[in-house]
């Protein structure tokens, strides 16, 4: 079957004809820029709250974000699962199937996101307590969470659309989907938090307004823009064969975010128990923001890796898949080393950006240096799990995704503080990075070798 639209053919064919180096740059750089600006927004948002609301405000954001991103990650999961199918369908010249998958993504995403927002409203306080809203943090967390929940459908839609747009071969548009809310937040935060003196409510209102504008932009792209996947009523009707494949592949990302949210629960309670103060929750909040920023080029390469691999695997160009794996790991690892060196050199300066609180300044730099210790190794783990997701093999993708946080980090956060106190929590991170890298490397090497033997691939 030939594609119904020539521009789809032109855009998607680039994934199979352009050199791998150019594709990694073309797909990865826009994704990295999008994540960079979003991470800058999260950092600046935390800086504004830290200076204008206080340390408990940082703690509140640290509690609320894992909850909201767990709900919103439904959109990301549906987006990634569907995008893998769409990329392979385009690689196989099946545009009709790609259109059906997109329509099912829309219905599935909005239905589930709306349901969980309602549940979040009903069980608001219970959720916040589970995620570690202790004592003085609870009022700030409640105020922030109540408003943020209203913007979850917009965030969920944006996360889904981002991956669908990238699957079509429009990485710059996908980048804009992330740039728009981040830039708007940077502009609105000082206005709402400081000048209008709305505090935590202002931070939340700036966020949901920005999400809604980003969602509107993606709708325009699908309706009036250059997208070749269109919003069509007939494709909104759910088909079990399609949604089961979307869910099986997207569940990998949802499980990843779910485990990250469980990790947040364990961390917040452990930090409070062994640190004997809410201040340690704020300390980790700062480290987590720095981690998001530090990961932007690595995440960009990983996101760029997915459509290149999916398309070429669908087109049976296995030599190009191997080259994509090899070069993505090399480029990403070199970048990770440079980032780690910068963090070590500027660790005190970085912490001072967030807070001048003496306790935070005394604790955070050393803790941050420990947490980032194994950063140069993480590309292998990310590419390994992403590879299986890109080729449509959900079970190994899920297992490799869960290695760091699920199989190693969460148990280590329980075990190590019993021997090393609060430092045991920080050392759990690099130990989990090393162990998950070793496990993933074994799986990825086997898969890489099988790509040279087509009979073993199917």
Number of C-alpha atoms within 10 A of each C-alpha: 8 12 16 13 11 11 14 19 19 12 16 23 18 14 27 22 11 12 13 20 13 11 20 25 17 18 28 26 22 26 31 23 20 27 25 23 21 23 21 20 24 21 22 19 26 27 21 24 28 22 17 16 19 17 24 22 26 30 31 29 26 27 32 24 19 21 25 21 19 21 26 29 29 31 34 29 29 33 31 33 32 29 32 27 28 28 33 25 22 26 24 18 21 17 23 17 15 23 20 22 28 27 22 22 29 21 15 20 22 16 11 16 22 16 12 19 21 13 12 21 15 11 11 16 17 11 17 22 17 17 24 27 28 21 10 13 24 20 15 22 27 21 15 23 25 17 19 23 23 19 21 24 27 22 31 28 29 29 25 27 28 26 26 31 24 25 31 26 24 20 23 18 21 25 24 19 25 23 22 19 26 26 15 18 27 22 14 21 26 22 16 20 23 18 12 11 14 17 23 26 20 22 26 27 22 23 24 22 18 24 27 18 18 25 23 15 18 23 17 13 18 16 15 10 12 14 19 21 23 18 16 13 8 10 20 18 14 17 13 10 9 17 20 12 19 26 22 20 30 29 25 28 28 24 20 24 25 23 20 22 21 20 20 24 22 18 22 25 20 21 27 17 15 17 15 11 12 22 21 24 30 28 26 25 24 26 21 17 22 21 17 17 21 22 21 22 24 27 25 24 28 27 25 26 27 28 32 28 30 29 29 26 25 22 18 17 14 20 13 20 23 20 15 24 22 14 16 24 23 12 16 22 19 14 17 21 14 11 20 17 15 12 19 17 12 11 18 16 12 18 23 16 16 24 23 13 15 9 12 20 18 12 15 22 21 15 19 23 19 17 22 23 19 19 20 20 21 21 23 24 25 21 30 27 26 25 24 25 28 29 23 23 15 21 15 19 22 23 17 27 28 23 21 27 24 22 17 19 26 23 15 21 24 15 15 17 20 13 9 13 16 21 18 18 25 25 22 22 23 20 18 22 24 19 16 26 22 13 16 22 16 12 16 20 11 10 17 20 12 16 19 13 10 10 8 10 13 5
